Amino acid sequence: MASIQRLLDIMARLRDPQRGCPWDLQQSFKTIAPYTVEEAYEVADAIERDDLASLRDELGDLLFQVVFHSQMAKEQGAFDFDDVVNAICDKMERRHPHVFGDASIDSADAQTIAWEEQKRRERAHKSAGVEHASVLDDVPLALPALTRANKLGKRAAQVGFEWSDVHGAIDKLDEEIAEFKAEVRQHLCLQADAEEARAKHESRQHERLAAELGDVLFCVVNVCRYLKIDPELALKRTNASFERRFRYVERGLAARGKTPQQATLEEMDQLWDEGKSQERRDS
C-alpha cells in the first residue's frame, strides 16, 4: 500500500505547521465539506459520461477528500485514516454475513432486505437510551432535497407508514396538486386586490404556495419510490433532455439568423417539437 502511504505523507506535509501550504492549513471540516460533495458529484458525472479516464482522476480527488478529513481528525486526536478504513471494513463484514459468516442469502432482493434490517439494528443500538429516538434520525440534512425525500419515505415505509400500492401514492399526488391549484387561484385573486391588501398578505401567501408545491414534489418522490425510479437520476436525465432540445432550438433559430430573444414562442415550440421527433426517430 505504498501509494496510499505516499498520499497520506503528502497530506501531512500540506498540513505541516512550519512547511505546509497556507491554504490547506486554514481549512477545517466545514470549509472542506463543500469540496467533498462537489468531488462526489464529479465522480457521478464521469460515470454518466462513461469517461473512465476522468473517473480515475475524479476518484482520486474524492479519495483525497477522505485523506484530508482524516488528517484534520488525526491532528485533533479523534481518529486517523486507519481508523476510517477499519470502520468501513468492520461494517462491510457485518452487513454481509452471507459472505463473511454463516448466513444464507440467495438473491439481490433478499440481500437488500437483509441490509436494511442490519442498518435498522445498528440504528436501534445507537439510539438505545435516547429519548424520542426516530427512524428518521440519521437521514443526512445535507443530501439533495429529492434524494433526502426518497430516503425519508423509505424509512417511514419500513415501519408501515405507506400505501398498499402505487395507486395510493398517485391519489395523494392528485390531492396535493388540487390543493396547489387552489392556492395558485387564491394567489392570482390576491394580485388583483388593492395594493395595500396585497402587501399585507403577499408574503404569507407565497409561503403557502411554496409549502403546497413542496407537498407535490414530495408526493412525486413517493410515486418514484413505488415504481423503483431514482428521482434524482430521473430529473437529471430530464435536465439533460431539456438542455439537448433547447440547444437544438437555438441552433435552428441561428440557422434562420435569429436569437431566442428575437423569436416568437410559436417558432421555438415548433423547433422544440421538431427536435423531440428527431430524437425519437434516432432512438
N, C-alpha and C positions, 0 to 999 in steps of 0.2 A: 504493500500500500504506500509505496514511496511517493506516488503522485498526490495522494491525499495529504501526506505529511508536508510535501512541498507547499501545497495550498495553505495549510494551517500555519506554516512558517511565514509565508508571505503576509497573511492576515495579522499575525502577531507583530511583524515588522511595521506594517502600516499603522498599528495602534501603539507603537513604542513611544513612550512619553518624550524621549530625547531625540530619536532619529526618525520618528514616524511622519505620516502625512498630516498636515494641519487640518485638512477637511475631514479625513477619517477620524481623527482624534476628537473632533467636535460632535460626532454623531452619537445618537442614543437609540434605544429600541424604537421609540416613537418616530424619530426622524427617518429611520431606515425602513420602517414598516411600509410606507407607500411604494418604495422601490421594490420590496419583496413582492407585493401584489402585482406591480407592473411587470416584473420578470415572469411571474406565473402566467399572466395573460400573453406575454410574448412567446412562451413555450406553446400555449394553446394555439396561437396564431400560426406558428411554424408547422404544427401538426395539421391544422386546417388547410394550409397551402401545400402540404405534402413535400416540404422542403427539409430534407434530412440534414443537409449541411447547416442550415440555420438552426435546426432543432438541437444539434450537437452544441452549438455556441450558446443558445438560449438556456439549455440545461446547465451548462457551465455557469452562466450568470446566476441562475437560480440556486445552484449549489453554493456559490459564493455568498449569497444572502444567508444561507444556513450557517455557513462558517463565520460570517460577520456577527450574527446574533450570538452564536456560541462563544466567540471571543469576548464580547462585551459581558456575557453572563459569567465567564471564567474570571474576568477582572473583578467582578463583584463577589466572587466566591459562591455563586449559585449553582452552576453546573458547567460542564465543558462539552466539546464535540463528542468525546467518547460516551458521555452520558446520554447525549441525544441519540447516538447510534444504538446503544444498548437498550434504550427505552423503546425504540421502534422495533428492534429485534424481538424483545420480550412480547410486545403487543402482537406482532405478526404470528409468533408461535402460539400465543394464547388464543388468537382468533382463527387459527387453522388447526384445530385438534384432529381433524381427519387426515392431516399431512404429518403433523409432528406428535400426534398422540394416537389413541386407540379408537377415536370416534369414526363413524362411517357416514359419509355424505356422498351421494352418487349423482348429483346434478347441480348445475349453476343456480337454479331457483332454490334448491334446498340449502345451498351454501349461503345465499342471500338472507334467507330466514334465520339460519344459524348465526350469521354475522351480526344481524340486528339484535338477536337475543343476547349475544355476548356483550354487545355495546350497552344494552339495557341493564344487564347485570353490573357492568362496570360503572354506569351512571348511578345505579342504586347504591353501590358500595361507596362511591364518592359522596353521595348525599346523605348517607346514614347519619342520623342525629341532627340533620339540618331541618329547621322548622320551615314548613311551607315549601318543600322541595317540589320542583315541577319537571315533567318530562321534557319541557322546552328549555331548561336552564342553560345547557351548553351549546345551543344553536348560535353560532357567532354573529354578533351585530354587524360586523364589517363585511359580511357577504353581500354580493349584489342583491338588490331587492327581490328580483324574480327567483333567484336561487334560494334565498332565505325563506321566501313564502312557500316554496316547494318543500323545503326541509321541515318547516313548521307544520305543514299539512301532513307530511309523512309521520312525524312524531305523534301528532294528535290521533292519527288513524291507528297507530299501534295500540292505543288504549280504547279503541272502539268509537272514537268521535269521527264518524264518516258516514256517507250514504252507502246504501247497499250496492249501488251500481252507478255507472256514469250518468244515467238519466237524472238522478237526483242532483248531481253536480251541475248538469246543464240547466235544470229547472231553477236552481239557485242563481245561476248566471243570468237567466232571463229575468228573474225577480230583481236582481241588482241593476240590470240595465234599465228596467222600467223605473226604478227609483232614481237613477241618474237622469233619465229623460225628464222626470218630474222636476228635479232640481234645476235642470237647464231651462225649462219653461218658466220656472219661477224667477230665475236669474234674468231672463230676457224681459219679463214683465217689470222687474225692478229697474232695468235700464231705461224703461220708458217713463218711470216715475219722475217726480220733481228732483232737481239737483240735490236739495237738502236731504230728502228721504233716501236717495241713492247713496250719498256719502255716509249716512248713518248705518246702513245695513250692508254695504257692498263687501266689506272685509269679512263679516260673518258668513255671508252668502258664498263667498269664494272658498272659505274653509269647508263649508258643507259640500260644495261641488267637488273639491279635492278628495274629501272623505268618501263620497259616493263613487267616484271614479276609482279610488283605491280599492273599494269593495269589489268593483267589476274586475279589476286586474287580478285580485286575489282569487276570485272565482274562476277566472280563465286558467290560472295556475292549477287550481284543483282539477279542472277538466283535463289538463295536460297530464296530471299525475295518474288519473284513472286510465288514460289512454297510453300510459308509459311513454310520454313525449317529454323530453327535457325542454322546459320553457325557455331557458337561456339560449340553448342551441337553436330552437325554433325561431326565436326572434333574431338571433344572429344571422341565420340564413335568410330571413326576410329582409333584414338590413342590406345584406349583400345583393339580394334580388332587386330591391329598390334602387340601390346605387347603380347597378348594372343597367337597369331600364332607364333611369334618369339620364345617365351618360349617353344612352342611345338617343334620347330626346335631344340632348344638347348637340350631339353630332349631326342629327337630322336637321336641326334648325341652322347650324353653322353651314351646312350644305346649301341652305336657302339664303344665306347671307344675313341671318338673324341671330340675336341672342335671346335667351329666355325672357329677358325684360321687354324685348320688342315684340314677342309673340303673344298670341291670344291663348287663353286656356284651351279653347277648342283645338287649336293647332297642336298644342302639347299633348292633349289627350289622344289625338289621332296617332301621333308618333309613339306614344306610350303603348297603345293597343297594338300597333304595328310591331314594336319590339317584343312585346309579350307573345304575339303569334309566331314570330320568328323563333323565339326560344322553344316554344312547343314543337315546332317543326324539327328543330335541331336535336331535341331530347329523345 
